[in-house]
Amino acid sequence: MSYIFVSFNFTTRRVKIVWEQIRSGWDEKKNTVLASGDVPDVFIGWGITDSDIAAFINVFMPLNSLIESYAPNITRMFNEQPDVKALATAVDGNIYGLPSIIPHRPNSFNIHSINRVWLDELGLDTPTTFDEYYNVLKAFKEQDPNKNNKQDEIPFDWAPERGLFTAMSMIGAYGNYAEDFSGEWTTAKDGKFVFLPVTEDYKKLVSYLHKLYSEGLINQEVFTQDYSQFQAKSKDPDYEIVGSTMGWSLEDRFGPVYAKDYEVLLPLAAEKGIKPIWPAHPPRTKYLTNKAQITTKNKNPEITMKWLDGFYTEEMSALGYYGSLDICVKKEGDKYIVLPPQDGMGADEWKWTNALVDAGLMYVSPELDKRIIAPASITERLEHDALYAPYFPKEEDILPILKFSKDDMDELSIIKTDIFKMVDIKWAQWIIEGNIEAEWDSYLNQLESMGLSRMKEIYQKYYDEYLGK
């Protein structure tokens, strides 16, 4: 994903903005840039985290007084939505990164989809359990549902790495847990912090996925593809080749032409009699933090804050998410009509081509959200989210977004580096090669030696504080 550096050239009353967009490799060069002190006046986007701010605290300017004095739109957002102010506030009481509240958001990032046309072609019912899903995927592989006389079907695919749209969303099939979309495979249960990769449910899920992979029912490149390749497979120009997958929306995954042939697959149960859980995390989907930071190098922070505050007006919030006026958005009275996408793109792809979207600065209040008229595919995405609502975890079993002290954050950073390296290796290795049962105890012992108990202790401390214990 891209990230933006901003430098200012202040001459008399004019402000010249010099933009530098970093499209790739930012994570690799970030520490070097921050440590060097050769930083821009402003960062905009999503490449700076709480951990970065804690590690390089002298690089980032506290924004509290600047917001109070020069940012009426941000101040209004904080007054109307105190939760987002709390999320933006560090343990030391300062705000270093500006947050955003974005429009038309579901409660869950992920939907599981399946090719309805293929099911009908093969005379199959929509699966509801893991066993039924296995049988459907096997039929997709063996019975040529796209009718091109080739065995080119990919029965099941998911996104690379440990972020969104992965098979980890299926861990709720056992009726106990749901991931929290943090990318760290964490959750909560009955007031306790839970690290999913050390649970019995995780072991069972990986074993099931190995069965699918070993029989060619999962994309054999699932661990080597990048995100663009993942997207391209579901939009093959000649034939529909993906039977079932994870993603943001049907149109985003398959494009406007193929999307009509797919439907939402409701959460699968590991076996009959279990009520599955589907992950949801409203604060993560609707409130975004660290969208902009002013650095201590900036010689005119007051003017900079005024400029940043301008992004939080109603009009700029609508345009910042969907794109330019009269190209992507039409204003009619107090309403903002999102125009149909162009160039054969779906609505999600079109907005990402024309706007900062989730990387942008904006305040879409609940009232404004109703006055931004979304295209049908966006509305459909919210309708699909509602189908999953009966399966969402209880509110008390959703791990909140926790804020850590610098010392604890530094310690967590060291511990998690080793732990996640091990988790990522074993997740792929066990799904491809199997043998999780034989290696499980050794795996747990290795994670323990890397500081697993200490990591859980730190998380639990802050979770207890959040719960008021």
N, C-alpha and C positions, 0 to 999 in steps of 0.2 A: 504494500500500500504506500501511497505517497505521503510526504510530509513537507511542510513549507517553512522556509526561513524567510523572515522579513527584516529588511534593513531600511532605515529612514534617512533621508537627506533633508534636513530642515534648513531652508533658506527663506529669509524674511517670513512671509505668512504662508508660504506654500510648503506642502509636504510631498516629497517624492518618495514613492514606495518601490523598493527594489525586491522583486520576488525571486527566490531560488527554490525550485521544487525538487525534492529528493524522491525519486520513484522506486529505488531499490537499494538494498545494502545498508540502510540506515542503522539497523540493529548492530551491525558489525562495526560501524564507524562512530556510533553515538558516544561511547565512553571516551574515545580519543578527542572528539570535538569538545565535549563538556569539560574534560580535564585540561585541555589546552587554554581555555578561556577565550578562544577565538570564536565567539558565538554571535549570532545575529541579535538585533534589538528585540525581536519577538519570534517565538515559535507558534505556528498555527497548525493544528491537525491532531494526530493521535500518537505521536511517537515519543512523547515524554510521559513517564509514569511517576507514581508516588515514590517508587524506589529511586528513580533518577533524581528527583528533587531532593530526597533525603541524602543521597550520596554526594550531591553537588549543590548543597544548600546555598553556598555563596554565589552561585551563578544566577539564582532566581530571586526576583524581587517580591517581597510580601505585597499583596494587592489590596488589603483591607481598606486602608485610608484612601487610596486612589479610587476605589469603587464608591466609597461614601461621598467623595467630593466631585467626581467627574463622570460617574456612570449611572445616570438615573434609570436607564432601562434594566441594567443588571440589578440595581437596588430593588426595583419593582418586582423582578423575578424572585429575588430572595425573600421579599416580604410576603409575596403570594404563595411561594412554594418553599417553605423553610427546610423541607427535607433535602432539597438539592443544595442549599447552602451548607447544611451539615455534611453532606457528602464531599463538598469541595473544601472543607476546612480540615487542615492537618491537625495532628495531635497537639502541636504547639499553639494552636489557636489562629494560625495564619492561613490565608488563602493564597496559594502560589499559582494555581491553574484555574482558568475560568471554565465553568460547566455549561452544558447545553441541555435544553429540553426539546425533544424533536417530535414531529407529528406522526399520526397514523401508525402507532406502534402496537404490535401484538404483545401478549404477555410471555410468549415463548419465541425464541429465535428460530426454532427448527420445526419443519414438517417432514413427515415420512410419506413418500408418495409411491404409487404403483400404477402400472400401465393397465387402465381399464379395458382398452381395446384388446390387449393380449389375453386378459382373463376371459373376456367374452369369446374370443377366437378359439380358445382351448377348452371352453366350457367349464371354467374354474370359478369357485366362489372366492370372495375376498377373504384372505386369511385373517384369523384372529389369534392364533397361537404360534409359537415357534415351530412346532411340528408342521402345521399347515403352511407356514411361510416357507419352510424347507421344501415341501412338496411343490409349491407354486414355483419357486425359483428353479427347481430341477426341471419342471415342465418348460419354463422359459428357455432354459439352456438346450433342451433336447428336441423340442417340437417345432422349431422354426416359426415362432409366432409373427415375425415381421415378413414372412413369406418371400424371402429373397434367395432361398435355396442355399444359404450359407449358415454355418454355425458361428455367427458373429455377435450373437446376443450377449450382453453383459447383464446377468440376472440382478446383481446388487452392487451398488457402488456408493462410496461416501467420500467426504472431503479429506485432503491430506492433513497431516500433523495433528495437533491436540486441541485445535480451536473449535469453531462451530461446525455443525453439519456432519458429525461423525457418528459411528455406531454406538458410542458411549450413551447416546440418548436412549438406547434400548435397555440399559441396566434397570430401568423401572419395571421391566417385564416380571421381575420377581416380587414386586409389590412393596419394596422397602425404601428405595432411595431414588433420587433424581439428581442429575448433575446440575451445577449452578451457572454454567456458561462462562465461568471465569477463565477457562483454558487450563485450569489446574486440577480438574476432576475432584473437586471438593463439594461437600454438601453438609447438611445438618440433620440430626434425627433426635427428637426428644431432648433438646437442649444440649446435645453433644456434637462437637465437630467431628466430621467423618471424612477420611481420605479414601476415596473409592477404590483406588488400585490395590488396597490391602484387604478388601472385603471378600467374603465368600461369594457374594453375588457377582463381583468382578471376575473371579476365577471361573464361575459357571458361564458367564457371558463369553469370555474369551474361548472357552472350550467349545461352545456352540458356534462361534464365528470360525474357529479352526475347522470344524466339520464342514461348514459352507465353503470355506476357501479351498480345502483339500479336494473338494469335488468340482472345483471350477465355477462355483456359484457366486463368488465375489470377484470383482475386477482384479485380475492378477497384477495390475500395476497400481493398486490402491495405495501402496506405501512409497511409491517412487514418483507418481505423477505430481505436478504442481497444480495450483488451483485453476489456472487457465485450461490445462489439459482435462481436468475434472469437469469443467463446464463444457468444454468442446465435445466430449464424448456424448453428452445428452442432447447435443444439437447437431449431430451428424447430418450433413446436407442431403444424404441420399436415403437413409432409412432410420427409423427409430431403433436404437440398439440397446438402450438401457431400460431394464424392466422395473427396477425399484431403486430408490435413492433417497438421500437426505438433502435438504436445502432450505433456502429462505422462502421461496414460493414456487408454485408450478411454473409460472411464466419465466421467472428468473432461471430456473433450472433447465427448462425445455424450449424457451422461446415461445412467441405468440402462436406459432403454427402447431407445434407438437403438444403444447400445454393442454389443449382440449381433450387429448386422448388419455390423460392421466387424472388420477383422483387422489385425495388424501387417504392415507392408510392410518386408521386409528391405532393407538398403542397396542402392541402385541403382548399377550400374556405368555410367560414361560410355559405354562400349562393351564388347562381348564380349571376354573375355580379361583384363580388369582385375579384380583383387580389391579391392572398395571398402573404405573405412574408415568406421567409425561413431564419433562422438565419445563419449568417456567420461572422467570425471575424478572418481574416488572421493573424494579429499579435499574437493572442492567439494560433492559431494552429501551427504556424511556428517558433515563437520566444518564448523560455522558459527562465524564469529568476530564479535566486536563486538556481542554481544547485549545487553550492559548496560554502562554507564559511570557511575561516581560522579563528580560534579563537585566542584571545589574550593570551591564555595559550601556544600556539605553540612557541617553542624556536628556531625553524629553519624555519621561514616563507619563506626565499629565496629558500631553497631547495624544500620546499613544493610547491611553485608556479611553479618551474621548472617541478616538477612531474605532477602537474595539467595541465600545458600547453601541456604536451605530449599527453593528451587525444584529443587535438584539431588538430592533424595532419590528413591528408586525410585518411590514413589507419585506424587509431584508431577511427576516426569519423564513418567510414563505419562499422567497427566491433562493436563499441559501441552501434550502433543502431540495427544491425541485428544478431550479434553473432560471434563466433570464426571462424578463418580462416580455410578453408578446411572442416569445419563441417557445418557452416551456410553460409559462404561467400567464393567464389573462386576468386582469383585475376588473371586477364588475361590482361597483358600489363598495361594500365592505367585505366582499367575498373574493377569494383567489381561486380561480378555476385552473386546475392543472390540465394542460392541453395534451392531446394524444401524442404519443411518441412518433418519431420520424425515422427514416432510413431503415425501416424493417425491424427496429429494436422493440423489445418489450419495455414496459413502463419503468421497471427497476434499472435496466441497463441504460435507458435514455437519461434518467436523472443522474446516474453516476457519471455519465459522459459530460453533463452540463453543469453540475453543481458539486459543492463540497460534501453534501449529504451528511453522513454521520461524522465526518471530520470537521464540520463547520461550527460556527458560533451562532446560536439562535435561542430564542425563547418562544416556544409555541405553547401558550396557555391552553387549558382545556376549552376555554371559550373560543380562542382563535382556531384551535384544532377543528372545530365544527364548521368554521367559515372557510377552511381550505378544502375545496371540493376535489377529492382524489379520483383518479381514473378507475375504471371497473376492476382492473387487476389488483390494485391496492386494496379496494374495498373487499374483494374476494379473499385476499390474504387475511383480513380481519375476521371474515366469516369462517375461514378455516381454523383460525385460532380459537374461535368460540366452540368448534367441534371438539377441541382438545380440553376445553375448560373443565369438564367433569373429571378429568384424569390428572389435573394439576396437583402438586403436593400441597399439603396444608401450609398456611402462611408461616406457622412456627417451625416448619421443616425446610424453610428456604434460608440458606445461610446469607446473612446481610453482607454488604460491602464493608469490610472492616478497615479501620485506620490504625496503623502501627507507629510506635515511636521509632526514631531513627536507629537506635541501637538494636531494637528487635527486628526492624526491617533489614538491617545489615546482616544480622545473624540468619534470618530466614533466607536471604538471598544466597548465602553460602551453602546452607543446607539444601535448599531446593535445586540448586544447580546440579548437584550430584544425584539427588533423588529422581529428578525428572529425566535426566539422561538415562538412568537405569530403567525407569518406567517406560520411556519411549522405545528403547531397544527391545524390551521384553514384550510389550504390546504387539509390536510387529512380528517379532520372532515367534512368539507362541501362536499367533493366528496363522502364520505361514507354516511353521514346522510342528506345532503341537508341543506336548511334553510339559504342559503347565503343572499338572498334578505332581509329577516327579520332582520338579524344580521349585515348587511353591515355598516350602519351608526355607530353603537356601535363599530365595529371593527376599523373603521377609527378614531374614537375619541380615542380609546385606543392606537393606533399607534401614534397619535399626542401627547398624554401625555407621550409617551416614547421617544419623540424627533424626530419624522419624519421630521418636517419642518427644524429642525437644520441639520439633515443628508442631506437633499436635498440641503440646503444652502451651506454646505461644498463642496459637490460634484460639485455644479454649479460653485463655485468659481474657483476650479481647472480646470474644463472644460472650463470656460471662458478664463483662462490663456492659456490653450492649444490652443484655437481658436484664441488667440491674441487679445481678447477683452479688 
